Amino acid sequence: MENKDFYVIELKQKIKVGITQDFKSRFNNIKTGSGIKDNEIINVYHYTDLSSLESRIKRLFSKQNIAGEWFYKKEIVLDFIESLKEGHVPSIDLLKKIKNNSVKYSNVFKTGDFPYENYAILKENAINLLEQIKSERRGIGYPDSIDLAKFMRTKRANYRNMVYYADDDFKYFERKPNFSIENIKNNQIIECLRIIRNTTANNKIKDLLQDYIDSVFAERDLYIVKITELIRSFFFDSHNSTNELFIETDISYSNIEMELDKELNVYSLSRYFENLNKDELSFLKNAKNHNLRVSIFGNIDFDYKERFCFCFFEVENYLRVLNFLSITRLDENGVRLFFNDTDKYSKSYIFQYKYHLLNSSEKEFISSLEVKDVSFCYIEFEKDKQTYYCLFDDIEVVCKELKIKLDKNTKVKVEAEPFNDESSYIADIIESEKQIKNGGFIQINSKNQLNNFLNNLF
């Protein structure tokens, strides 16, 4: 029998052993066939003319077998891999030695505070975690002589201004500053800003943070308020990501017109959605992850700087707004709908196209719905306690096809003079969840409100 080469491929939690005549070709086939990426491979061991050991090794590792030539990297398999890392060449003597030592696994003893069978994985996790800490402290200082065993025992890494706490599996860490935000010093500010800068891949954010760092070095107070808020949010308050803290970073504030109503303590964009510029649209797009709420009554609101922020739109452009904000789309049996669940108290389904563009399945479905309200540009339906909306261009065509009798008041044109005080309008929007829906009209307090709620019969 022709002697072949023996190989071992080590991944994070398993290994593969085998023999081949052409290792390079076989290795590429394994990666392709098993979908293994190069960054998943820890080590590859290749030994010529050692094919006779394969059957012995497979028998020795039988309890750790996953399938075929794959084995879990634990217990005796882990000892075998450690021996290869130390430079030992597979041999019958080496296998006997490993087998004799394997008795220690019958009673899982502990290394430090960890079961031996998990220790290698935890150690690898701890090393990776320290690399992450080292990466975020680039340009700040990182002691290469850190004691790995101590880190695994205490689950913490101490620095002058910062302590890192690891979780039990050494997969995540939490930062705890050794100072208070009220008494923060310049060197501590710079360390914090560098950590934040090192944790983002966004180059615009990096540039902005470098401006902050340079201003601290120059002892200028130009950004001190923003810097303090940023450090408080990143290190002292919970947050989702670096980018979350910079919702407006890609936006030029000089191009955004926003007003603050101090009495109601709310912001609002000065222009309607239809007239927003590029930067304002980018700002609004980011609202998706900040408790966004979109109403068919012509308003968008979301959380911004611990307040509400509003943006208004023309109701006939509701579909355009839903599409812009990437509201969930559904397609069931040819019925194409938006599912607007941004307001937990009034979830609704909206046909993705206006009535005259609906397909046959959608018109058949709509005929099964109960009409609840006819407005100047949409119809409200209900079925099984679910609310549906369909927008239209020509109310007479829709009502004729659906056999809806119009109230004469529906087509009345309402005239109104501009109001000097818009605050009551915004107050009504905030309290929209309390609006009465059992007959009657919404009270109109401003011309803007009139434009949005025109003839909005309940």
C-alpha positions in Angstrom: 0.0 0.0 0.0 1.4 3.4 -1.0 2.2 5.6 1.9 0.3 8.9 2.0 0.6 12.2 3.9 -1.2 12.8 7.2 -2.8 16.2 8.0 -4.7 17.9 10.8 -6.9 21.0 10.3 -7.6 22.9 13.5 -10.7 25.1 13.8 -11.9 26.9 17.0 -13.9 24.0 18.4 -13.1 21.0 16.2 -10.4 19.4 14.1 -10.3 17.3 11.0 -7.8 14.5 10.4 -7.1 12.6 7.2 -4.6 11.3 4.7 -4.0 12.3 1.1 -1.6 12.1 -1.8 -2.0 15.7 -2.8 -2.4 17.8 0.4 -2.7 21.2 -1.4 -5.5 20.1 -3.6 -7.2 18.2 -0.8 -7.0 21.2 1.6 -8.6 23.5 -1.0 -11.4 20.9 -1.6 -12.1 20.7 2.1 -12.4 24.5 2.4 -14.7 24.7 -0.6 -16.8 21.7 0.3 -17.2 22.5 4.0 -17.6 26.3 3.5 -14.6 27.0 5.8 -13.1 30.5 5.5 -9.4 31.2 6.0 -10.0 33.3 9.1 -11.8 30.3 10.8 -8.7 28.1 10.5 -6.4 28.3 13.5 -3.6 25.9 12.4 -2.9 23.3 9.7 -0.5 20.4 10.4 0.9 18.4 7.5 3.2 15.4 7.8 4.6 13.3 4.9 4.5 9.5 4.9 2.5 9.1 8.1 -0.7 7.7 6.8 -0.3 4.6 8.9 -1.3 6.6 12.0 -4.7 7.7 10.8 -6.7 4.6 11.8 -5.0 4.6 15.3 -5.8 8.3 15.8 -9.5 7.8 14.8 -9.9 5.0 17.2 -8.2 7.0 20.0 -10.6 9.9 19.4 -13.7 7.9 18.9 -15.5 9.4 21.9 -15.0 12.9 20.5 -16.1 12.1 17.0 -18.6 14.4 15.4 -19.0 12.8 12.0 -16.5 11.2 9.6 -13.1 12.7 10.1 -14.3 15.6 12.3 -13.7 15.6 16.1 -14.5 17.9 18.9 -11.5 19.8 20.2 -11.6 18.7 23.8 -10.2 16.2 26.3 -7.7 13.8 24.6 -8.1 15.6 21.2 -7.1 18.9 22.9 -4.0 17.2 24.4 -3.1 15.9 20.9 -3.4 19.4 19.4 -1.3 21.0 22.3 1.4 18.4 21.6 1.5 19.4 17.9 1.7 23.0 18.8 4.7 22.2 21.0 6.4 20.8 17.9 5.9 17.0 18.5 5.5 14.9 15.4 2.7 12.3 15.5 4.0 8.9 16.4 2.9 5.7 18.1 4.8 6.7 21.3 3.1 10.1 21.3 -0.3 8.5 21.0 0.4 6.1 23.9 1.6 9.0 26.1 -1.6 10.9 25.3 -3.7 7.9 26.0 -2.1 7.2 29.3 -2.6 10.8 30.4 -6.2 10.8 29.4 -7.2 9.2 32.7 -7.3 12.7 34.2 -10.4 13.4 32.2 -12.4 10.7 34.0 -12.7 13.1 36.9 -12.9 16.5 35.4 -10.4 18.5 37.5 -10.1 22.2 37.5 -7.4 24.6 36.2 -7.9 27.7 38.3 -11.7 28.3 38.4 -12.4 26.5 35.1 -13.1 22.9 34.2 -10.2 21.5 32.3 -12.3 20.5 29.3 -13.4 24.2 28.9 -10.2 25.8 29.8 -8.6 26.0 26.4 -11.7 27.6 24.9 -12.0 30.1 27.7 -8.3 30.9 27.4 -8.7 31.5 23.7 -11.6 33.7 24.4 -9.7 35.7 27.0 -6.8 36.2 24.6 -9.2 37.5 21.9 -10.8 39.8 24.4 -7.5 41.3 25.5 -6.8 41.9 21.8 -10.0 43.8 21.5 -9.1 45.9 24.6 -5.6 46.5 23.1 -7.2 47.6 19.8 -9.5 50.2 21.4 -6.6 51.5 23.6 -4.4 52.1 20.5 -2.6 55.4 21.1 -3.4 55.4 24.8 -1.2 52.7 26.3 -1.6 49.0 26.8 0.7 46.8 29.0 1.9 43.9 26.8 3.0 42.2 30.0 -0.5 41.8 31.3 -0.9 38.6 33.3 -3.3 36.4 31.4 -3.8 34.0 34.3 -4.7 36.9 36.6 -7.1 38.3 34.0 -8.9 34.9 33.8 -9.0 34.6 37.6 -10.3 38.1 38.3 -12.1 38.8 35.1 -10.8 42.3 35.1 -8.0 44.4 33.6 -7.0 47.6 35.4 -5.7 50.8 34.0 -5.2 54.2 35.6 -8.4 55.7 34.3 -10.4 52.7 33.2 -11.3 49.2 34.4 -12.4 46.5 32.0 -14.7 43.7 33.3 -15.1 40.5 31.4 -18.1 38.2 31.4 -17.9 34.6 32.5 -17.2 33.3 29.0 -14.7 36.0 28.2 -16.7 37.0 25.1 -17.7 40.6 26.2 -16.3 43.3 28.4 -17.7 46.4 30.1 -15.8 49.6 30.8 -15.9 51.4 34.1 -14.1 54.7 34.4 -12.1 55.4 37.5 -13.4 59.0 37.7 -16.7 60.9 37.8 -18.0 62.9 34.8 -18.3 65.9 37.1 -14.6 65.9 38.0 -13.1 64.7 34.7 -9.6 65.9 33.8 -8.1 66.7 30.4 -6.0 63.5 30.2 -9.1 61.5 31.0 -11.1 63.3 28.4 -8.5 62.5 25.8 -8.3 58.8 26.8 -12.1 58.6 26.5 -12.2 60.3 23.1 -9.5 58.0 21.8 -11.3 54.9 22.9 -14.5 56.1 21.2 -12.5 57.0 18.1 -10.9 53.5 18.0 -14.2 51.7 18.2 -15.8 53.2 15.1 -15.1 52.5 11.4 -16.9 55.7 10.3 -14.2 58.0 9.0 -16.4 61.1 9.4 -16.9 60.3 13.1 -13.2 59.6 13.4 -12.4 63.1 11.9 -14.8 64.8 14.2 -13.4 63.0 17.3 -9.9 64.0 16.3 -11.1 67.7 16.2 -12.4 67.2 19.7 -9.1 65.7 20.8 -7.1 68.5 19.2 -9.3 71.1 20.9 -8.6 69.6 24.3 -4.9 69.5 23.7 -5.1 73.2 22.7 -7.1 73.9 25.9 -10.0 75.4 23.8 -13.5 75.0 25.2 -15.1 75.1 21.7 -16.6 71.6 22.0 -16.6 71.0 25.7 -20.4 70.7 26.1 -20.6 68.2 23.2 -17.6 66.3 24.5 -19.0 66.0 28.0 -22.4 64.8 26.7 -20.6 62.2 24.4 -18.4 60.8 27.2 -21.4 60.6 29.6 -23.5 58.7 27.0 -20.7 56.3 26.0 -19.2 55.5 29.4 -21.8 56.3 32.0 -25.1 55.7 30.2 -26.3 52.7 28.2 -25.9 53.1 24.4 -26.2 50.9 21.3 -23.1 51.8 19.3 -20.7 54.6 18.5 -22.8 55.5 15.5 -25.9 55.7 17.6 -24.3 58.6 19.6 -23.7 60.4 16.3 -27.1 60.4 14.7 -26.4 63.8 13.1 -22.7 63.3 12.3 -23.1 63.0 8.6 -25.4 66.0 8.6 -24.4 69.7 8.2 -26.3 71.6 10.9 -26.2 74.7 8.8 -28.5 72.9 6.3 -31.1 71.8 8.9 -33.9 74.1 10.0 -35.3 73.0 13.3 -37.3 74.8 15.9 -37.6 74.2 19.7 -41.0 74.9 21.3 -39.8 75.7 24.9 -43.3 75.6 26.2 -44.1 72.1 25.0 -40.4 71.0 25.1 -40.5 69.5 21.6 -38.5 70.0 18.4 -39.9 70.2 14.9 -38.4 70.4 11.5 -39.3 73.8 10.0 -40.2 72.3 6.6 -42.7 69.7 5.5 -41.3 66.3 4.5 -41.9 67.2 0.8 -39.6 70.2 1.0 -36.7 68.8 3.1 -33.2 69.1 1.8 -30.7 66.3 1.5 -29.3 66.8 5.0 -32.7 67.0 6.6 -33.7 63.8 4.8 -30.6 62.0 6.1 -31.4 63.2 9.6 -35.0 61.9 9.3 -33.8 58.6 7.9 -31.8 58.0 11.1 -35.0 58.3 13.2 -35.9 54.7 12.3 -34.1 53.5 15.4 -35.3 56.2 17.8 -38.9 55.2 18.7 -40.2 56.4 15.3 -43.9 56.9 14.9 -45.7 57.6 11.6 -49.3 58.6 11.5 -51.7 58.7 8.5 -52.8 62.1 9.9 -49.6 63.7 8.4 -47.0 63.6 11.2 -43.8 61.8 11.9 -42.3 61.9 15.4 -39.3 60.3 17.1 -37.1 60.7 20.2 -34.4 63.3 19.8 -32.2 64.7 22.6 -34.6 63.5 25.3 -37.5 65.2 23.6 -40.0 64.6 20.8 -39.1 65.8 17.3 -41.8 66.2 14.7 -41.9 66.4 10.9 -45.1 66.9 9.0 -46.2 65.8 5.6 -49.1 66.0 3.2 -51.5 63.1 3.9 -51.7 62.3 0.2 -48.0 61.5 0.3 -48.3 58.9 3.1 -47.2 56.0 0.9 -44.1 58.0 -0.1 -43.3 58.5 3.5 -43.7 54.9 4.4 -41.5 53.9 1.6 -38.8 56.4 2.5 -38.8 55.2 6.1 -38.6 51.5 5.1 -41.8 50.5 6.9 -42.4 46.8 6.8 -43.7 45.4 3.5 -45.9 42.4 3.1 -47.1 40.4 0.1 -49.7 37.8 0.9 -51.5 36.1 -2.0 -50.9 39.1 -4.3 -52.1 41.6 -1.7 -49.3 44.1 -1.2 -49.4 46.0 2.1 -47.3 48.1 4.4 -47.5 47.1 8.0 -47.2 50.2 10.1 -46.5 49.1 13.7 -44.6 52.2 14.7 -47.4 53.2 17.0 -48.2 50.3 19.3 -51.7 51.7 20.0 -52.8 52.0 16.4 -51.1 49.4 14.2 -52.5 49.4 10.7 -52.1 47.9 7.2 -51.8 50.2 4.2 -52.1 49.2 0.6 -48.8 49.9 -1.1 -50.5 51.5 -4.1 -53.3 53.9 -4.6 -56.7 52.5 -5.4 -56.6 52.9 -9.2 -53.3 50.9 -9.2 -54.5 47.9 -7.2 -54.4 44.5 -8.8 -57.4 42.1 -9.0 -56.4 40.2 -5.8 -56.2 43.5 -3.9 -59.5 44.8 -5.2 -61.1 41.4 -4.3 -59.6 41.6 -0.8 -60.7 45.2 -0.4 -64.3 44.3 -1.2 -64.3 42.0 1.8 -63.4 44.9 4.2 -65.8 47.0 6.1 -65.7 50.7 5.4 -65.2 52.8 8.5 -64.3 56.2 7.2 -63.9 58.1 4.0 -61.5 61.0 4.1 -60.4 63.4 1.3 -57.6 61.1 0.1 -58.0 57.8 1.8 -60.5 55.2 3.0 -60.3 53.5 6.3 -61.4 49.8 6.5 -61.7 47.2 9.2 -61.6 43.4 9.3 -61.2 41.1 12.3 -60.4 44.2 14.4 -57.5 45.1 12.1 -57.3 48.6 10.5 -56.6 49.0 6.8 -56.1 52.2 4.7 -56.2 52.7 1.0 -55.2 56.0 -0.6 -56.9 57.3 -3.8 -56.8 60.2 -6.3 -60.5 60.3 -7.3 -63.0 59.9 -4.5 -66.0 59.6 -6.8 -64.5 56.6 -8.8 -63.6 54.8 -5.5 -67.0 55.3 -3.9 -68.8 54.3 -7.1 -66.8 51.0 -7.4 -67.1 50.2 -3.7 -70.7 51.5 -3.5 -70.0 54.0 -0.8 -72.5 56.8 -0.1 -70.7 60.1 0.5 -71.7 62.4 3.3 -72.3 65.8 1.7 -69.9 67.3 4.3 -67.0 65.2 2.9 -66.7 67.4 -0.1 -67.1 70.8 1.6 -64.1 73.1 1.0 -63.0 74.6 4.3 -61.4 78.0 4.4 -59.4 79.3 7.5 -57.2 82.2 8.4 -53.7 81.5 9.6 -53.3 81.2 13.4 -50.5 83.0 15.2 -50.1 80.3 17.8 -49.1 76.8 16.4 -48.4 75.3 19.9 -52.0 74.0 20.3 -51.6 72.1 17.0 -48.5 70.3 18.3 -50.2 69.6 21.6 -53.0 68.0 19.7 -50.5 65.7 17.9 -48.9 64.7 21.1 -52.3 63.8 22.5 -53.4 62.1 19.3 -53.7 58.7 21.1 -56.6 60.3 23.1 -58.5 61.5 20.1 -62.2 60.5 20.0 -63.1 58.2 17.2 -66.8 57.8 17.8 -68.2 60.4 15.5 -67.5 64.2 15.1 -64.5 66.1 13.9 -61.0 66.7 15.2 -60.9 70.2 16.6 -58.9 72.5 14.2 -56.6 75.0 16.0 -54.3 76.1 13.1 -54.0 76.3 9.4 -51.3 73.7 9.3 -53.5 71.4 11.3 -56.4 72.1 8.9 -54.2 71.1 6.0 -53.3 67.8 7.6 -56.8 66.9 9.0 -58.9 68.4 6.3 -62.4 66.8 6.3 -61.0 63.9 8.4 -64.3 62.4 9.4 -64.3 59.7 12.1 
